[in-house]
Structures are given as C-alpha cells and as structure tokens.
Amino acid sequence: MPPAPPARVVSMNLCTDQLSMLLAGADQLVSVSFLARDPRSSAMSEEAESYIINHGRAEEIYLLQPDLVIASAHSRQATVSMLRRLDIPVAVVEPARSLEEVSERIAEVGALLGRERAAQAMITQYERDLTLLRATGTRSVRGVLYAAQGWTAGDATLAGQILRAAGLQNVADELGYDYGGALPLEQLVMVAPDMIVPSTPYAGHSRAEEILLHPVIDAYRHGGASAAMRDADWVCGTPHVLRAVARLSDDRKRFETGDK
C-alpha cells in the first residue's frame, strides 16, 4: 500500500507556494511564504490570502506541525537543516529553467502531495496550451530582456524561453549570454534590438532600477517597441508562464504591424 499523502504541508518558497496552491487537496496546504501574497512577485497573491504565511524561519514552521515542508534550492539552508534535525521531512524542489521543466516541476510537487492525477491533468492542459501558443517560423524580431542593473537573460533561462516561445529572437544569445549577465546600456544601444522587454520598476526610488528610466529605454517605450514584463507571470515555473508568452506574443504582433 502506498504511503498516505501528507496532511499538513508548509511551503517556504514563492514558486513551490504557487505549485502547491494549484495542486493541494482541500485543507492539505497549511502555510505559504509571505512572498506569495505580494502581487509584484506572485501570480496567485489573492489565493495566498487563504493561507497562513511564513517567513522561512525554522521556529515558526515547526510550530505549524507540518508533516511535510516543501522548499527550494534557494531556500535558507539553515532552516532546512534545522527542520530535518527536528525530524520534519523537507523536500527540496529545483527551480524550472525551461518551459519543458515546468511539466517536471508540476509532476514533482504533485507526487510530493500525493496528487499525481491532478498533476497529470495540469501537465496535459499546460502542454496543449503551450503548443498552441508557441510561435513557429522565422524569428525576425530581435528582442532583449532588460531588468534592474541592466540584467538580461539568455535562452538557457525560463525568461529566455518565454521570449523565444513568443516568437522573438533573443539578442542575449547573439552576445553569448546563455544564462544571464549585466548588459551595459552602451552595448545595448550598439546591438540595436527591435524590441526591449524591461521589468517593471517597483514604487519608490532604487539605484538598481534607474537604468530602466533612461531616455534610451523611454525611446523604445514611446516608439511602440517595448513590451511590459509582468514579473509575477515570469518568475516561477508554473502554468502562469503561459500568460507571459501570450502577452509578449501579442506585443510582438503589434510591433510587426506597426500598431502602437
């Protein structure tokens, strides 16, 4: 007989929060991280209001009496180690780095929760929708992702895969940024992408995000050659990445037709 599914589950990572909320059975998921309620980073901020939040600290998680904690490779290792010393099972889930790995992460979290059938149904729908959305043919529009401190991402990242699925040729690949790195504004101007996909600056003042307000970036925005990156749909390997692909694909089509 297979082991009983965990009855009290705590997630301590933004991405496992969302996969757990999508897949958990009734009353199975007890707590999610505080980031799950932040609409700037979470695609399920409203759903997260139904759960107790945690800040990734061993003490608060222990008091929730979980029989499973789902963490990420980026979670606090001190917390993970402490919980394991307290005999609380902790599963560490790697982040998805491609659109194909989204299916793998859904299956992995589904298995941890004992919700394999729900996970398989979600994977089937996700892969069907991705096939319908994925652009085919020649990528004639050259685009580049541009975030705080001039950070860009190549094709070996989830964000880069979203760019490609939406039908853009990633300029970062031309420059040898397989994963990611800082792209100086001067070099950005020299490679002259057709479209810039900047991240959305947070409210307030940030030195790291000043580059996103530079006149060069504004020129692309005002010229209709800029697409807004809604970070909440881009950050995690969940089915919500499909919304990012769809929006970016629409932006690309508007650029191609000259419709600002």
Contacts in CASP RR format, 6 or more apart in sequence:
PFRMAT RR
TARGET T0000
AUTHOR 0000-0000-0000
METHOD contacts of the structure
MODEL  1
MPPAPPARVVSMNLCTDQLSMLLAGADQLVSVSFLARDPRSSAMSEEAES
YIINHGRAEEIYLLQPDLVIASAHSRQATVSMLRRLDIPVAVVEPARSLE
EVSERIAEVGALLGRERAAQAMITQYERDLTLLRATGTRSVRGVLYAAQG
WTAGDATLAGQILRAAGLQNVADELGYDYGGALPLEQLVMVAPDMIVPST
PYAGHSRAEEILLHPVIDAYRHGGASAAMRDADWVCGTPHVLRAVARLSD
DRKRFETGDK
5 28 0 8 1.000
5 113 0 8 1.000
5 114 0 8 1.000
5 115 0 8 1.000
6 28 0 8 1.000
6 66 0 8 1.000
6 67 0 8 1.000
6 68 0 8 1.000
6 89 0 8 1.000
6 112 0 8 1.000
6 113 0 8 1.000
6 114 0 8 1.000
7 28 0 8 1.000
7 67 0 8 1.000
8 28 0 8 1.000
8 30 0 8 1.000
8 64 0 8 1.000
8 65 0 8 1.000
8 66 0 8 1.000
8 67 0 8 1.000
8 68 0 8 1.000
9 20 0 8 1.000
9 24 0 8 1.000
9 28 0 8 1.000
9 29 0 8 1.000
9 30 0 8 1.000
9 66 0 8 1.000
9 67 0 8 1.000
9 68 0 8 1.000
9 69 0 8 1.000
9 70 0 8 1.000
9 113 0 8 1.000
10 29 0 8 1.000
10 30 0 8 1.000
10 31 0 8 1.000
10 32 0 8 1.000
10 54 0 8 1.000
10 61 0 8 1.000
10 64 0 8 1.000
10 66 0 8 1.000
10 68 0 8 1.000
10 69 0 8 1.000
10 70 0 8 1.000
11 17 0 8 1.000
11 20 0 8 1.000
11 29 0 8 1.000
11 31 0 8 1.000
11 32 0 8 1.000
11 33 0 8 1.000
11 36 0 8 1.000
11 69 0 8 1.000
11 70 0 8 1.000
11 71 0 8 1.000
12 33 0 8 1.000
12 54 0 8 1.000
12 56 0 8 1.000
12 61 0 8 1.000
12 69 0 8 1.000
12 70 0 8 1.000
12 71 0 8 1.000
12 72 0 8 1.000
12 75 0 8 1.000
12 76 0 8 1.000
12 79 0 8 1.000
13 33 0 8 1.000
13 70 0 8 1.000
13 71 0 8 1.000
13 72 0 8 1.000
13 74 0 8 1.000
13 75 0 8 1.000
13 93 0 8 1.000
14 33 0 8 1.000
14 35 0 8 1.000
14 36 0 8 1.000
14 41 0 8 1.000
14 42 0 8 1.000
14 235 0 8 1.000
14 236 0 8 1.000
15 72 0 8 1.000
15 93 0 8 1.000
15 95 0 8 1.000
15 96 0 8 1.000
15 105 0 8 1.000
15 235 0 8 1.000
15 236 0 8 1.000
15 237 0 8 1.000
15 238 0 8 1.000
16 70 0 8 1.000
16 71 0 8 1.000
16 72 0 8 1.000
16 93 0 8 1.000
16 109 0 8 1.000
17 32 0 8 1.000
17 33 0 8 1.000
17 35 0 8 1.000
17 36 0 8 1.000
17 42 0 8 1.000
17 44 0 8 1.000
17 48 0 8 1.000
18 36 0 8 1.000
18 42 0 8 1.000
18 43 0 8 1.000
18 44 0 8 1.000
18 236 0 8 1.000
18 238 0 8 1.000
18 240 0 8 1.000
19 93 0 8 1.000
19 105 0 8 1.000
19 106 0 8 1.000
19 109 0 8 1.000
19 110 0 8 1.000
19 236 0 8 1.000
19 237 0 8 1.000
19 238 0 8 1.000
20 29 0 8 1.000
20 32 0 8 1.000
20 70 0 8 1.000
20 109 0 8 1.000
20 113 0 8 1.000
21 29 0 8 1.000
21 32 0 8 1.000
21 36 0 8 1.000
21 44 0 8 1.000
21 47 0 8 1.000
21 48 0 8 1.000
21 51 0 8 1.000
22 44 0 8 1.000
22 106 0 8 1.000
22 122 0 8 1.000
22 238 0 8 1.000
22 239 0 8 1.000
23 106 0 8 1.000
23 109 0 8 1.000
23 110 0 8 1.000
23 113 0 8 1.000
23 115 0 8 1.000
23 118 0 8 1.000
23 119 0 8 1.000
23 122 0 8 1.000
24 113 0 8 1.000
24 115 0 8 1.000
25 113 0 8 1.000
25 115 0 8 1.000
25 118 0 8 1.000
28 113 0 8 1.000
29 51 0 8 1.000
30 51 0 8 1.000
30 52 0 8 1.000
30 64 0 8 1.000
30 66 0 8 1.000
31 51 0 8 1.000
31 52 0 8 1.000
31 53 0 8 1.000
31 54 0 8 1.000
31 61 0 8 1.000
31 64 0 8 1.000
31 66 0 8 1.000
32 48 0 8 1.000
32 51 0 8 1.000
32 52 0 8 1.000
32 53 0 8 1.000
32 54 0 8 1.000
33 53 0 8 1.000
33 54 0 8 1.000
33 55 0 8 1.000
33 56 0 8 1.000
34 53 0 8 1.000
34 54 0 8 1.000
34 55 0 8 1.000
35 41 0 8 1.000
35 42 0 8 1.000
36 42 0 8 1.000
36 44 0 8 1.000
36 45 0 8 1.000
36 48 0 8 1.000
36 51 0 8 1.000
36 53 0 8 1.000
37 45 0 8 1.000
37 48 0 8 1.000
37 49 0 8 1.000
37 53 0 8 1.000
38 45 0 8 1.000
39 45 0 8 1.000
39 232 0 8 1.000
40 200 0 8 1.000
40 202 0 8 1.000
40 231 0 8 1.000
40 232 0 8 1.000
41 231 0 8 1.000
41 232 0 8 1.000
41 235 0 8 1.000
42 48 0 8 1.000
42 232 0 8 1.000
43 232 0 8 1.000
43 233 0 8 1.000
43 235 0 8 1.000
43 236 0 8 1.000
43 238 0 8 1.000
43 240 0 8 1.000
43 243 0 8 1.000
44 240 0 8 1.000
45 232 0 8 1.000
52 64 0 8 1.000
54 60 0 8 1.000
54 61 0 8 1.000
54 64 0 8 1.000
56 75 0 8 1.000
56 76 0 8 1.000
56 79 0 8 1.000
57 79 0 8 1.000
58 78 0 8 1.000
58 79 0 8 1.000
58 82 0 8 1.000
58 83 0 8 1.000
58 86 0 8 1.000
61 69 0 8 1.000
61 79 0 8 1.000
61 83 0 8 1.000
61 88 0 8 1.000
62 83 0 8 1.000
62 86 0 8 1.000
62 88 0 8 1.000
66 88 0 8 1.000
67 88 0 8 1.000
67 89 0 8 1.000
68 89 0 8 1.000
68 90 0 8 1.000
68 91 0 8 1.000
68 112 0 8 1.000
69 80 0 8 1.000
69 83 0 8 1.000
69 88 0 8 1.000
69 89 0 8 1.000
69 90 0 8 1.000
69 91 0 8 1.000
70 90 0 8 1.000
70 91 0 8 1.000
70 93 0 8 1.000
70 109 0 8 1.000
70 112 0 8 1.000
71 79 0 8 1.000
71 80 0 8 1.000
71 90 0 8 1.000
71 91 0 8 1.000
71 92 0 8 1.000
71 93 0 8 1.000
72 92 0 8 1.000
72 93 0 8 1.000
72 94 0 8 1.000
72 95 0 8 1.000
73 92 0 8 1.000
73 93 0 8 1.000
73 94 0 8 1.000
73 95 0 8 1.000
74 95 0 8 1.000
75 92 0 8 1.000
80 90 0 8 1.000
80 92 0 8 1.000
83 90 0 8 1.000
84 90 0 8 1.000
91 112 0 8 1.000
93 105 0 8 1.000
93 108 0 8 1.000
93 109 0 8 1.000
93 112 0 8 1.000
94 105 0 8 1.000
95 105 0 8 1.000
95 158 0 8 1.000
95 236 0 8 1.000
95 237 0 8 1.000
96 102 0 8 1.000
96 104 0 8 1.000
96 105 0 8 1.000
96 158 0 8 1.000
96 236 0 8 1.000
96 237 0 8 1.000
97 156 0 8 1.000
97 157 0 8 1.000
97 158 0 8 1.000
98 156 0 8 1.000
98 158 0 8 1.000
98 161 0 8 1.000
99 130 0 8 1.000
99 158 0 8 1.000
99 161 0 8 1.000
99 162 0 8 1.000
99 165 0 8 1.000
99 241 0 8 1.000
101 158 0 8 1.000
101 237 0 8 1.000
102 126 0 8 1.000
102 158 0 8 1.000
102 237 0 8 1.000
102 238 0 8 1.000
102 239 0 8 1.000
102 241 0 8 1.000
103 123 0 8 1.000
103 126 0 8 1.000
103 127 0 8 1.000
105 237 0 8 1.000
105 238 0 8 1.000
106 119 0 8 1.000
106 122 0 8 1.000
106 123 0 8 1.000
106 126 0 8 1.000
106 238 0 8 1.000
106 239 0 8 1.000
107 116 0 8 1.000
107 119 0 8 1.000
107 120 0 8 1.000
107 123 0 8 1.000
109 119 0 8 1.000
110 116 0 8 1.000
110 118 0 8 1.000
110 119 0 8 1.000
111 119 0 8 1.000
122 239 0 8 1.000
125 239 0 8 1.000
126 239 0 8 1.000
126 242 0 8 1.000
129 239 0 8 1.000
129 242 0 8 1.000
130 165 0 8 1.000
130 242 0 8 1.000
130 245 0 8 1.000
133 165 0 8 1.000
133 242 0 8 1.000
133 245 0 8 1.000
133 246 0 8 1.000
133 249 0 8 1.000
134 165 0 8 1.000
134 245 0 8 1.000
135 165 0 8 1.000
135 166 0 8 1.000
135 167 0 8 1.000
135 249 0 8 1.000
135 252 0 8 1.000
139 164 0 8 1.000
139 167 0 8 1.000
139 168 0 8 1.000
139 169 0 8 1.000
140 169 0 8 1.000
140 256 0 8 1.000
141 167 0 8 1.000
141 168 0 8 1.000
141 169 0 8 1.000
141 194 0 8 1.000
141 195 0 8 1.000
141 252 0 8 1.000
141 255 0 8 1.000
141 256 0 8 1.000
142 168 0 8 1.000
142 169 0 8 1.000
142 170 0 8 1.000
142 171 0 8 1.000
142 174 0 8 1.000
142 193 0 8 1.000
142 194 0 8 1.000
142 195 0 8 1.000
143 163 0 8 1.000
143 168 0 8 1.000
143 169 0 8 1.000
143 170 0 8 1.000
143 171 0 8 1.000
143 193 0 8 1.000
143 194 0 8 1.000
143 195 0 8 1.000
143 196 0 8 1.000
143 197 0 8 1.000
144 152 0 8 1.000
144 170 0 8 1.000
144 171 0 8 1.000
144 172 0 8 1.000
144 183 0 8 1.000
144 188 0 8 1.000
144 191 0 8 1.000
144 193 0 8 1.000
144 195 0 8 1.000
144 196 0 8 1.000
144 197 0 8 1.000
145 152 0 8 1.000
145 153 0 8 1.000
145 154 0 8 1.000
145 159 0 8 1.000
145 160 0 8 1.000
145 163 0 8 1.000
145 170 0 8 1.000
145 172 0 8 1.000
145 197 0 8 1.000
145 198 0 8 1.000
145 199 0 8 1.000
145 229 0 8 1.000
146 152 0 8 1.000
146 183 0 8 1.000
146 188 0 8 1.000
146 196 0 8 1.000
146 197 0 8 1.000
146 198 0 8 1.000
146 199 0 8 1.000
146 211 0 8 1.000
146 212 0 8 1.000
146 217 0 8 1.000
147 198 0 8 1.000
147 199 0 8 1.000
147 212 0 8 1.000
147 229 0 8 1.000
148 199 0 8 1.000
148 201 0 8 1.000
148 206 0 8 1.000
148 208 0 8 1.000
148 209 0 8 1.000
148 211 0 8 1.000
148 212 0 8 1.000
149 182 0 8 1.000
149 208 0 8 1.000
149 211 0 8 1.000
150 182 0 8 1.000
150 183 0 8 1.000
150 184 0 8 1.000
150 185 0 8 1.000
150 188 0 8 1.000
150 211 0 8 1.000
151 180 0 8 1.000
151 181 0 8 1.000
151 182 0 8 1.000
151 183 0 8 1.000
152 171 0 8 1.000
152 172 0 8 1.000
152 177 0 8 1.000
152 180 0 8 1.000
152 181 0 8 1.000
152 182 0 8 1.000
152 183 0 8 1.000
153 159 0 8 1.000
153 160 0 8 1.000
153 163 0 8 1.000
153 172 0 8 1.000
153 177 0 8 1.000
153 179 0 8 1.000
153 180 0 8 1.000
153 181 0 8 1.000
154 160 0 8 1.000
154 170 0 8 1.000
154 172 0 8 1.000
154 173 0 8 1.000
154 176 0 8 1.000
154 177 0 8 1.000
154 178 0 8 1.000
154 179 0 8 1.000
154 180 0 8 1.000
155 161 0 8 1.000
155 164 0 8 1.000
155 170 0 8 1.000
155 172 0 8 1.000
155 173 0 8 1.000
155 178 0 8 1.000
156 178 0 8 1.000
156 179 0 8 1.000
157 179 0 8 1.000
157 180 0 8 1.000
158 234 0 8 1.000
158 237 0 8 1.000
158 241 0 8 1.000
159 234 0 8 1.000
160 170 0 8 1.000
160 172 0 8 1.000
162 234 0 8 1.000
162 241 0 8 1.000
162 244 0 8 1.000
162 245 0 8 1.000
162 248 0 8 1.000
163 170 0 8 1.000
163 197 0 8 1.000
163 248 0 8 1.000
164 170 0 8 1.000
165 245 0 8 1.000
165 249 0 8 1.000
166 244 0 8 1.000
166 245 0 8 1.000
166 248 0 8 1.000
166 249 0 8 1.000
166 251 0 8 1.000
166 252 0 8 1.000
167 249 0 8 1.000
167 252 0 8 1.000
168 195 0 8 1.000
168 248 0 8 1.000
168 252 0 8 1.000
171 191 0 8 1.000
171 193 0 8 1.000
172 180 0 8 1.000
172 183 0 8 1.000
174 191 0 8 1.000
175 183 0 8 1.000
175 187 0 8 1.000
175 191 0 8 1.000
177 183 0 8 1.000
185 211 0 8 1.000
185 214 0 8 1.000
185 216 0 8 1.000
188 196 0 8 1.000
188 216 0 8 1.000
189 216 0 8 1.000
194 225 0 8 1.000
194 255 0 8 1.000
195 220 0 8 1.000
195 225 0 8 1.000
195 226 0 8 1.000
195 227 0 8 1.000
195 251 0 8 1.000
195 252 0 8 1.000
195 255 0 8 1.000
196 217 0 8 1.000
196 220 0 8 1.000
196 225 0 8 1.000
196 226 0 8 1.000
196 227 0 8 1.000
197 226 0 8 1.000
197 227 0 8 1.000
197 228 0 8 1.000
197 229 0 8 1.000
197 248 0 8 1.000
197 251 0 8 1.000
198 212 0 8 1.000
198 217 0 8 1.000
198 226 0 8 1.000
198 228 0 8 1.000
198 229 0 8 1.000
199 212 0 8 1.000
199 229 0 8 1.000
199 231 0 8 1.000
200 228 0 8 1.000
200 229 0 8 1.000
200 230 0 8 1.000
200 231 0 8 1.000
201 209 0 8 1.000
201 212 0 8 1.000
201 213 0 8 1.000
202 209 0 8 1.000
211 217 0 8 1.000
217 226 0 8 1.000
220 226 0 8 1.000
223 260 0 8 1.000
224 254 0 8 1.000
224 255 0 8 1.000
224 258 0 8 1.000
224 260 0 8 1.000
225 255 0 8 1.000
227 247 0 8 1.000
227 248 0 8 1.000
227 251 0 8 1.000
227 252 0 8 1.000
227 255 0 8 1.000
228 247 0 8 1.000
228 251 0 8 1.000
229 244 0 8 1.000
230 243 0 8 1.000
230 244 0 8 1.000
230 247 0 8 1.000
232 240 0 8 1.000
233 240 0 8 1.000
233 241 0 8 1.000
233 243 0 8 1.000
233 244 0 8 1.000
233 247 0 8 1.000
234 241 0 8 1.000
234 244 0 8 1.000
254 260 0 8 1.000
END
